[in-house]
C-alpha cells in the first residue's frame, strides 16, 4: 500500500505598504511587520502610491505629514477612485487632530504615534482578515 503524501499548505502572507518620509520609521515598521509574518513594501514618497501600476497591497499604512504630498490628500484621492475606494488605509500620525484627519480623508482607521506594536497588529488584522 502506498503512503499518501500530503501537499504542504501554501500560506499567503498579507501585503502591507508603508508610506512615510522618515526612513527610521519605515525601517523599524518594516522589520516588525516582516517579523509578524507580513510581506512589506515601502515608499518615502507618497506620490508614488498614486502612480503605482503594480497590484495594490492588502493594506496601506500612510503617514499624514509627508514632504511633497500630504497623506490626507493621498488618502482622499485613493478613496475617490473606483479601483481603490475599498482599499484599506490606516493613517499614522503624531497629530492631535488625527481623528479629524481620518474623517476628512475617508481613511479606515488610524494609529497615533507613538504607538504599541500590539495595537498596530490589531488594527492591521481588523482590516486584512
Secondary structure, DSSP 4 states (H G I P E B T S, - for coil): -PPPPPPPPPPPPPEEEEE-S-HHHHHHHHHHHHHTT-EEEEES-THHHHH--SPP-SEEEEESS-SSS-HHHHHHHHHHSTTTTTS-EEEEE--TTHHHHHHHHT-SEEEESS--HHHHHHHHHHHH-
